Amino acid sequence: MKNTLFPTLTYFVNKECTTDWSIPPQSIYLYSFLFIEEGDVIYSIDNVEYKAKKGDIIFVKPRSSRWAKTDGMKCIGIDFELPDGNDIDLPPLLQFGQIDDLRIHLQDIKYEWLQQNPGYTLKADANLMLILHKLIYEKKSSSKNIHVEMMKNYIIENHKQDISVSVIADIVNLSPVYCGALFKKTENCTIAEFLNRIRINKAMSLLESGEYTISQTALECGFIDIYYFSNSFKKVVGMSPRKYKNSRIN
């Protein structure tokens, strides 16, 4: 499965640290997050010092050296493992601004971790995956434009239909020219390119199921012309729909 991480949470703690708290110089062999809820901390990773405050997140990778001290803070600590072949590329200090967007997942982990009901590790790992998704992908596009999000939602829900820029412009109450320019600036692709990507992604899923013919797949994804569908699919995926289908079900 492409671009998928499979974390295993090994340690969780929600605590208040006084001036007596510190992490002595040590090496770490797990991935580690420290979410700062209140106060601040001086955290050294591989001999580089970072000062994290409320709303910041410290991220430490395996085989790193670290130490830390504080004048007082409230924090949440998470350690986790990734299987061989998985890795995360995040900076040591994430100035997320606030962790409110993550709090529901952190709370779920806390409840599951403390109760340890049957299946608690599965739910804890699932919430950790959602946290990682927000930190890795959503942080990069934190300044979402409400009009562009409306356009994307409309396209995703109606991708089988004949969608034009004019139709979308009416939906979001913008002029067609400004609508197209805003989408291009925000998403770095045109509305037509985004629509095509959604349709091709769905086509890949339908072909992988083995339940649809090439013609059926094209119609289900909003392509009237099967030849145009085949050419578009090959341009995006690198092979014809038939070859892709055969490679997935054989």
Residue pairs with C-beta under 8 A, 6 or more apart in sequence:
5 82
5 86
5 88
5 129
5 132
6 82
6 83
6 86
6 125
6 129
7 31
7 80
7 81
7 82
7 86
7 125
7 128
7 129
7 132
8 80
8 81
8 82
8 121
8 125
9 78
9 79
9 80
9 109
9 113
9 121
9 124
9 125
9 128
10 30
10 79
10 80
10 81
11 30
11 77
11 78
11 79
11 80
12 76
12 77
12 78
12 79
12 109
12 110
12 113
12 124
13 76
13 77
14 75
14 76
14 106
14 110
15 74
15 75
15 76
15 77
16 72
16 73
16 74
17 39
17 41
17 70
17 72
17 73
17 74
17 75
18 72
19 70
19 71
19 72
21 69
21 70
22 67
22 68
22 69
22 70
23 66
23 67
23 68
23 69
24 67
25 65
25 66
25 67
26 65
26 66
26 67
27 63
27 64
27 65
27 66
28 60
28 62
28 63
28 64
28 65
28 66
29 62
29 63
30 62
30 79
30 80
30 81
31 59
31 60
31 61
31 62
31 79
31 80
31 81
31 82
31 88
32 58
32 59
32 60
32 77
32 78
32 79
32 80
33 57
33 58
33 59
33 60
33 76
33 77
33 78
33 79
33 80
33 131
34 41
34 43
34 52
34 57
34 58
34 60
34 68
34 75
34 76
34 77
35 57
35 75
35 76
35 77
35 78
35 99
35 102
35 106
36 52
36 53
36 54
36 55
36 56
36 57
36 58
36 73
36 74
36 75
36 99
37 54
37 73
37 74
37 75
37 76
37 99
38 54
38 73
38 74
39 53
39 54
39 70
39 71
39 72
39 73
39 74
39 75
40 51
40 52
40 53
40 54
40 70
40 71
40 73
41 51
41 52
41 58
41 68
41 69
41 70
41 73
41 75
42 49
42 50
42 51
42 68
42 69
42 70
43 49
43 50
43 51
43 52
43 58
43 66
43 67
43 68
43 92
43 93
44 50
44 65
44 66
44 67
44 68
45 58
45 60
45 64
45 65
45 66
45 92
46 64
46 65
46 66
47 65
48 92
50 58
50 92
50 93
52 58
52 93
55 95
55 96
55 97
55 98
55 99
56 93
56 94
56 95
56 96
57 93
57 94
57 96
57 99
57 135
58 92
58 93
58 94
59 88
59 90
59 91
59 92
59 93
59 94
60 66
60 92
61 88
76 106
76 110
78 109
78 128
80 128
82 88
88 132
88 136
89 136
90 135
90 136
94 135
94 139
96 102
96 135
96 139
99 106
101 134
102 131
102 134
105 127
105 128
105 130
105 131
106 127
106 131
108 123
108 124
108 127
109 124
109 127
109 128
112 120
112 121
112 123
112 124
112 127
113 120
113 124
145 182
145 186
147 172
147 174
147 179
147 182
148 182
148 183
148 186
148 187
150 171
150 172
151 168
151 171
151 172
151 179
151 183
151 191
152 187
152 194
154 163
154 168
154 171
154 172
155 163
155 168
155 191
155 194
155 195
155 198
156 198
159 195
159 198
159 199
159 202
159 221
159 222
160 220
160 221
160 222
161 222
162 222
163 191
163 195
165 176
165 179
165 180
165 191
165 192
166 176
168 179
168 191
169 175
169 176
169 178
169 179
172 179
174 182
179 191
180 190
180 191
183 189
183 190
183 191
183 194
184 190
184 191
187 194
189 197
195 222
196 232
196 236
197 236
199 221
199 222
199 223
199 232
200 221
200 232
200 233
200 236
200 237
202 220
202 221
203 217
203 218
203 220
203 221
203 223
203 229
203 233
203 241
204 237
204 244
206 212
206 216
206 217
206 220
206 221
207 214
207 217
207 241
207 244
207 245
207 248
208 245
208 248
208 249
210 245
210 248
210 249
212 220
214 226
214 229
214 230
214 241
214 242
214 245
215 226
217 229
217 241
218 224
218 225
218 226
218 229
218 230
218 241
221 229
223 229
223 232
229 241
230 240
230 241
233 240
233 241
233 244
234 240
234 241
237 244
239 247
